[in-house]
Amino acid sequence: MEWIRFDGLERAYGARTIFEGVSGVVRDGAKIGLVGPNGAGKSSLVRILADLERPDGGTIARAKDGRLGYLSQAVSGDTAATLREILERAFAQMRGEEARVRDLEERLTAASEADDARAVERLLQEYGDAREAFDRHGGEGLERRMRSMLASFGFVDGDLDRPASAFSGGQRTRAALARMLLEEPDYLILDEPTNHLDIETVRWLEEFLRDDPRAALVVSHDRYFLDRVANEVWELDGGELTHYDEMPQGRAYSAYVAEKALRRELAQRDYERFVDEEKRRKAVVAELRTHGSHNYSHVRSREKQLAKMERVEAPKTSQQTISVKLAAARRATTGLALRAVDLAAAYDTTLFEHLTFSVTRGERIAVVGPNGAGKSTLLAILSGRRSPDRGAVTVQDGIRTAYFSQDAADELPAGMSAVDAVLLGATILPEEGRALLGRLGLGGDAGDKPVEAFSGGERRRIMLARLMARSADCLFLDEPTNDLDIPSREGLEDVLASYGGAMVVVSHDRYLLQRLAEKVLWICGGAATLVDGGYERFEELQRPPVSEPPPKQKPKPAQAAEPAPRRDERAKRGSERDLAAAEREVARLDEERVLLEREFADPGLYDDRERVATLEARLADNGRASEAAFERWERLSTVAAAVP
């Protein structure tokens, strides 16, 4: 089934065209990763598809009655509302659908009692559609589903009455995801869903999306996430949308990179062949003209052939990658760079304790763990920016260190030019600082602009240039890829992979960690564990063991496919379910009344007047509930009888 089909979409801001001629289809089962550099228009495109913005041109067709689940990149919302209030808003539309089903039941009963066959037929069709929509979007058991979703996202019952302002950014993102999924949408559009999520929650979301049958369009810079979730990749770059269909799930992003490189190589060959052929034909025409050929028709024919050549454009991209070398002050050796002994740190609770490890020159260690586990605190202790509560860090003599914080962009002094910010604390010349900025994609006059004139991603590039200007032997990097698009992340990886010094990296970017890390330091619940073998080995240890597949059964003889159920059949099944539920409720209330009446038969009961009053009140409540349940059973019996 097609949920969205769009063709020729255009979007512009003022005189600047973001994209044009963009087309695509979102079908059942598709897991689409939307990638592209910052500023390419990914968020604009998904907001248009989510019907939150209008395109400047083109057409969009959406499935009738299809319900979209949309997660915005910026999760804000009402921070004064409690988690319960936020989640219960997800049920507003479902309760409306439930009310419509009940209303149609009553109208169908009335039409049946009035023996109005035409009205019964019309209402049956409406009831079938309404019942199908209600069942598809979750049906009964809203409170149970809410608590189950809470547990999946790491919340407990006590969190329900806490205001959103009391939660971290990652928790608010999880709450927004939970609310969206509770709405039981038919298809999903997620804009950077892994922002602020720790690795455990991202891993849960990966597994959920992989197993979920619904279509999903996901904008993400998390390449590891895209590898595991996507089976298609759409690339929005240079105003054009390129489709990479039927990518293997489990390595979709990696396959897209390989396919893109192949397509670019073939396009470059086609362009070079076109240029060579164009030159050859121009040379032939020039030769005929130069030697004064009297066969003007022959010359004119060649000129027409040249003019009719189908032009082939050179492959183009708007992506700017980082292309600079990061050098250590001295050659890497196997000697010790630093040693941490019996480290401990705590705030309200213990983050870690009894932590002892060493970093040798040239070694790369990744520090991972849930949000709030103490990763950034550990990095601040190792770099000397914070003192441990217990223990000590010893840096070997002559080792120069450099620290790149999670909030690096905020450390740039306001009013200072980009070049001056790079030179701060460094020993290089201004020309070298400009060259560094240029190789980071900030060339030309950009070096003279004040730092506050740059975007978040550009300010992080300035901080990277500043880091590179210091020629450190040991780097402490806290989320270095934040605010960077995929091309910039890949460029930074190339830079760090060629670096010869030691490195301790805190990051949620598992693709980067997979490429760089030799060891993983896992911090969780006050304990720390060092895992050898790289990040992929750590991931293997974190995943539950795969159970043996069940034995294969002999295939059954092929049978003809059953026809799709008609509306009246769906209506019949829905009414039968409701009727059975009503019968069970009447029976339950009857059993409850029998038990209450037995208690009244106890002679000793009447010595406790308070107990007698309580039982009388419960018996009266039971009587009212039984009467209402029986009336509902009679009404549903009439509806069931009216369904053919």
N, C-alpha and C positions, 0 to 999 in steps of 0.2 A: 504493500500500500504506500502511496505517496502522501506524505504529510505536508510538505512544502515544495513547490516548483516556482522558480524565479528565473526571469529572462531579461537580459539587457539592463540590469540595474545600474544606476548612476548616482554618484554622491559628490557634491562639491561644497567647499566652504569659501564663500566669496569667489575670487577669481581662480582659486586652486582646486583642480579636479582631483579627488581622492581615488576614485575608481570609476570605470565606465564599461559597459558591455559585459557585465558580470552575470553569469548564468549558472544554475545548478539545481539538483533535486535531492531532497532528504527523504529516503525511503525506509521502510521497516527494516530493522536489523542493522542499519548502517551505523558505524561508530566513526565519525569524521573528526579528524584533527585539523583545525584551521591554524596555519602558521604564517609567519611573515614578519618583516622588521617592524619596529616601533614606528607609528605614524602611517602605516600602510592602509589603515582603515578597517582593521579586523573588528574592533568593538562597534564601529559604525555599521558594519554589515550585519552583525548579529542583532543589533538593536532594531535594524530595519526588518529583519526576518522575524523578530519577536513582536513586531507591530508597535514598537515604542518610538520609532522615528519614521518619517515618510521619505521615500527615495525621491531624487530629483528627476528620475526617469526610469522606465522599465515597468515590468509587471510581476506581481506575486499572486500565486494561487495557493490557498490553504485548504486542507481537508475540512469538510463540514463537521462540526461538533468535535473536532480534534482539540484536545486540551494540551497546551504547552506548559512545560516547567522551565522557567528561566531563572538563572542565577547570575546576578550582576557582578562585575569585577569589583565594584565598590560596595561592600556590605556595610550599610549604616543602619537605617531603620530607626525605630522608636526605642532609644536606650532606656527610657523610663518604664517601658512595659516589661512584665515578667516573662520568663521563658514559657510558662503555661499559656499566657495571653498570645504570645507570638505564634506558638504552635497551633492553638485552637483556631486562629484565623485561617489556617489551612483547610479547616472543615466547613467554612462558610458556604462555599459553592456546593460541597457535598450535601450539606444539610438542605440547601435549596433543591437539589436533585431529589433528596429523600422526601421533602414536602410535596414535590410535584408527583412522585410515585403514589404517595398516600392520597393526594387529591384526585388523581385519575382512578384510583381504586374506588373511592366513594362515588365518583361520577359514573363509573362503569356499573356499580351496584344499582344506582338509581335508574340508569338506562335499562338494565336487565329487568328490574322489577316493573318498569313501565312497558316492557315488551317492545322497546324501540330498537328493532334489528339494525337499522342504518346507523344509529348513534353507537350501538355496541360495536359494530364493525370498525367505525372510525376511531372510537376510543381504544379499542384493542390495539390498533396500529400505534397510536400515541403511547399507550402503556408499554408496549413491547420496546419501543425506542428508549423511553425514559428508564425502564427497568434495566436495559442493556447498559446504558450510560452509567447508572448508579452502581451496578455490579462491577463494571470495568474500572471504575474509579474507587473501588475499595469496599463499598457496601457497608455492612454492619461492623460493629466493634471498633469505633473510633478511639475510645480511651485506651483499649488494649494495644492498638497499633501505635498510638502516640508513645506509650511507655516502652514498647519494643524498639521503636526508632531511637528513643533517648538512649537506651542501653547500647545500641549499635554505634552511636556517636560519642560514647564515653561519658554520658551524663547519668546522674542518679536522681531518684525521686525528689530528694531534697533540693535539687537545682530548679525544680519547676516554679517555685515561688520567689526565686532571686531575680532582680532586675537585670536587663541586658548589660547595663553599665558596669555590673560587677564581674563580667566575664572578659577574658582576654580577646584579642582580635581573632585568634584561631578558634576560640570557642564560639564567638559570634558567627564566624564563617560556617562552623559545623551546625549551629542552630538554623542558619539560613538554608543549608542543604537539607536538614531534617524537615523543615517546614515545606520546602519545595517537593520533597519525595512523598510527604504525607498527603499532598494534594492529588496523588496518583495520576500524574500527567501521562498523556499518550506518547509524547516525545520530549526530548530535553535539549536545551541550549544552555551551555555552561561557559561563562567568560572567566577564565583564570580560576577554576574551582579549587586549585591546590594552594592558592595564596594563603599564607599564615598557618597552614596545616602542618602538623608534625608528621614524621615519616610513618608512624603507625596508622594515623587516620588516612593519609594518602594511600597507603597500601590497602586499607579497607575499601576506600573509594574505587581503587583500581579493580579489585575483585568484584565489587558490586556492579560496576559498569560492564565488565567483561561478561558477567553471567546474566545481566538484565537484557531481556529481549527487545526493549524499546530502542528506537533510534536516538542517537545523541550526537550533537554538534558541539565540539569542545575547542575553545580557544585556550592555548596553553604554551608556555615557554619551557615546561617540564618535559624534556625529551624522553626521559625514562618512562614517565607516565604515558606519553603518547605511544611509545614502543609497545607497552603492555595492553593498552586499551583500544587503540584505533585499528580499523581495517581499511580506511581510506584517509588520504591526506589531501587537503586543499591548501594551496599556497597563494596568498594574496600579496603581490609585490608589483611595484611599478604600475599600479592601476589595473592590473589584470589578475584574473583568478584562474590558476592552473590546477587541473584535477589529476591526482594519482590514485587511480581506483584499484581495488582488489590487492591491497597491500597485506602481507601476512601478519595476522594478529600475533603479537609477541615480539615482533621486531619491525613494526610498521614504519616507525620513523627512520630507522636505519636503512630499510629498503627504499624509502622515499629519497634519502640522501644519495644512495647509489643510483637510483633511477634518474634523479635530477641531474647528476653528474653525467650520466650516459646521454640523456637528452641534450644537455648543453654541448657535449662533445660532438654529437651528430649535427646539431644546429650550427656549430662553429664550422664543421666540415662543409655543410651545405652553403654557408655564407662564403667561405673561401673559394669553393668551386664556382659560385656565382660571380665573385669578384674576378677570378681568373678568366671565366668565359666572357664577361663584359669587357675586360681589357683586350682579349683576343679579337672580339668583334669590332671594337673601336679601332684597333690597329688595322684590321682589314679595310674598314671604311676609309681610314686615313690614308692607307696605301693606295687605294683606288683613286682617291681625290688627288693625292700628291703626283701621281704619274699621269694625270690628265686623261683618265679613261673617257673615251667618247661614248661608251655604253652607259648613258645616264640612267636608263631604266634599271640596269644592274646595280649601280650605285644606290639609286633610290630604294630598290628592293632590300639591299643590305641595311640601309638606314631604318627602314620600317621594321625589319627583323630585330634590330637593336632596340628600337623604341618599344616593341611588344614583349621584350624579355620580362618575365615575371620577377619582380624584385624580391630579393631575400634579405631581410634585415639582420644585422648583427645581433647576437644574443645580448640582452640587456638585463640589468638588475639595478635596483636602487640601494642594495645592501652595501653598507660600509663595515668592513671587519677590522678588528684590531691587528695591526701588523708591526710588531715591535719586539725587540729582544730584551729579556729581563736577565741581567747578569749579576752573579754574586761577586763579592769583593775579592774572593780568592777561590781557587779550585776546590771542588768538593773532595773530601777524603773520607776514610772510614772512621775518623776520630769522633769523639763526643762533641755535640753542639750544646746540649743542656741536659740537666737531670732534675727531676721533681721527686721529692722524698716525703712520704707521709702527709700529703696535702689534704686539707679539710677546709670546707667552706659551708656556710649556712646563712640563711636569712630567717624566715619564720620557721622553716624546717631545714633539715640537713640536706645539702645538695650532693655532696660526696665527702668521703673521708677515707683515710689510709690509702691514698692514691699515690703510687710510686711507679715511675716509668722514666725512660730516657729517650732522647732524640739524637741520632747520629747525624753527621754531616751528609747532606744529600737525601735523607730519609723523608718520606711523605706520610703523615699521619692524619686521618680524618677523625673528627670528633662528632659523633652523632648521638641523638637521644630525643625524647619528647620535649615539647616546648616547656620551658621553666625548669629543666633538669639541671641546669648549671653549666651549659656548654660555653656561653659567652663569658661567664664568670671565670671559668678555667682559663680561657684564652687571655683575659685581662690579668690574671695572676701570673701566667707564664711570661707575658710581655712586660711585667713590672708595673702595670697600671693599677693593680690592686694587691693588697697584702693578703696572704692566706690566713685563715683563722688558726691554722696549725700547719707545721711543716715548712719546707723551704724549697726554693728553685735556685739552682746554680747554673749560670751561663759561663761557658768556658772562656778563658781569656782570649781576647782578640776577635771574638765572634760579634759581628754587628747584626742587630735585629731590627725589624720594621713591623709595624702593626697596622692592619687595615680593619677598621671597626665596621660594625653593621650600620652605624650611623655616620659613615665616613663623609658623606656629602654635607652633613650639617657642621662638620668641623672646619670647613673652608671659611676663612675670615671674610665677612661682608665688606664689599667695596674694593676688595683686592682683585686684580686682573688674574686671568687664568695662568699666564706665564709666571707671575710673581708667586702665585700659590704653589706652583710646581717647584720653584727655586727655593721656597722656604725650608730651611734646614738641610739643603743639598749643597754640593760643591761643584755643580756644573755651570756652564756659561748660559746666558739667556738664549743664544742661538740653539744650543742643545735642548733646552726646555721647549722651544717652539717646535723643534724637530720631533720631540717625543709626542707633543700634542697632535702634530700633523699625522703621525703614524697611528694615532688613536682615533683618527677621523675628525679632529678639531683643528684643521689647518687654516691658512690664510689669516684674516683679521680676527678670527675667533680668540686667539691668544690675548688680545687686548681688551676683550669684553669683561665686565665684572662678573664674578662667579655666580651672583644671584640671577643673572640673565640666562643661565643655562637650565635645561630640564634636569630631572633627577638622574636619569641615565647618563647624561653628559657630565654632570658634576662627579659622578662615580668614575668616569673616564679621567677627569682631571686628577682625582685622588690616586688613580692607578699610575698616571704619569708621575705624580709626586712620589709614589712608592718606588717606582723604577729608577728615579733620579738618585736614590739613596744607596744603591748597590749593596743591599744587605745580604748576610750569609744565612739568615734564618728568618722566614716570613711567618707571621701570625695573621691569618686571613679569616675574618668573620663575615660570612655570607657575601663573598666577593661578587657573585653574579646577580644580586638583587638589582632590579630596575634595568637589567640588560636584556635586549632581545636575543633571539637564538643566534643570529650571525655574530653578534658581539660576544656571546658566551663561548661559541666555538673558537673565535679568535683568541679570547683570553685563555682558553684551555691550551691552545697551541703555545702561547707564551709561557704558561706555567709548566707545561710538559717539557719544555727545553731548558727550564731553569735548573742550575746545578746545585743550588743550596738546599738547606733543610726547609721543611714546610709543615705547619700544623694548620689544618683547614676545618672550620665549622661551616657546614653548608647543608641545605635541603636539596641541593641540585645533585641528584644521584648519578646522573650521566657524567658530571664532572668528577665526582668521587670515584666512579667506576674506572675512569681513565687515569686518575692521578694517584689514588691512595694505595699504599703498600700495607698499611695496618689500619685498623679501625678501633677507636676507643669509644666504647658504648657506655653512656652514662644514663642511668635510669633508677629511680626509687632510692637514691642515696648511695648506690653502689656503682662501681666502674669496672668494666671488663675490657681487656685488650685482646683483639682478635687478629691473628696473622692471616695472610693470604689474600688481602685486598678486599674491596667493597663487595664484589660479587660473591665471595665466600661468606661474608657477613650476611648478605641477603638470603643465601641458601640456609644458613643457620636460623634465620628469623622466620622463614616460612614453615608451616606445618608439613610433616612428611606426607608424601603422596601415597594414598592407599592403593593396594593392588586392584586393577580393574576386575570387574566381575567376569566369570567365564562366559565366552560367547555362546549364544544360543542359536540353534538352527533357525534359519530364516523361515518365516511362515509363508505359505503360498500367497501370491499377490491377490489382493481383493480390490474390487472397484471402490473408488473413493466415495464416501458418503456425501450426499448433497448438503450444501450449507443450510443451516437451520433457518426457517422462515421466521418472520416477526411474530406470528401467532404462536410458533413453537417456543420462542424465547419468552414470550409473555406467559405461556402456560407453565414453563419451568419456574419462572420467577414467582408466579402466584402459588404454585405448589410448594415452593420453599417457604413462602410466607405463611401458608396455611399450616404446614407441618410445625413451624415455629410457634404459631398461635395455639395449636393443639397441645404442644409441650408445655406452654405457659399455663394453660387452663389446668392441665394435669398436675403441674407443680403446685399451683395455688390450692387445688383440692387436697393434696397430700399435706400441705402446710395447715389447712383448716382442721383436718383429722387429728394432727398432732396437738394443735392448740386445744381442741375439745377434750382430748385425753387428759390434758393437764387439769382441766376444770373438774374432771371426775375424781381428783385426789382430795379426800376430806380434809387433809391437813393444810390445803392451800388457803382456806378461808381464815386462817389465823394471821396471814400476812396480807393486810388490806392493800399495801402498795403493790405487791405482786399481782393481786387480783385486778387492780386498775390497769396495770401494764398489759396483762393478758387480754382484758376486755378491749383495750385500745388496738392491740395487734389483731384481734379477731375482727373488729370493725374495719380496719384497713384492709384485711384479707378479703372481706366481703365486697368492698368497693372495687378492689383490684380484680377480683373474680368476675364481677359483673362487667367491667370494662373489657377484660380479656375475652369473655364469652361473646360480647357484642362484636369485637374485632374478628373472632373466629366465624361468626355468622356472616359478616360482611365479606370476608375472604372466601367463604364457601360459595357465596353467590357469584363472586368474580370468577372462581375456578370453574363453576358450572357454565358460565357464559363463554369461556374460552373453548373453541372447538378442538 
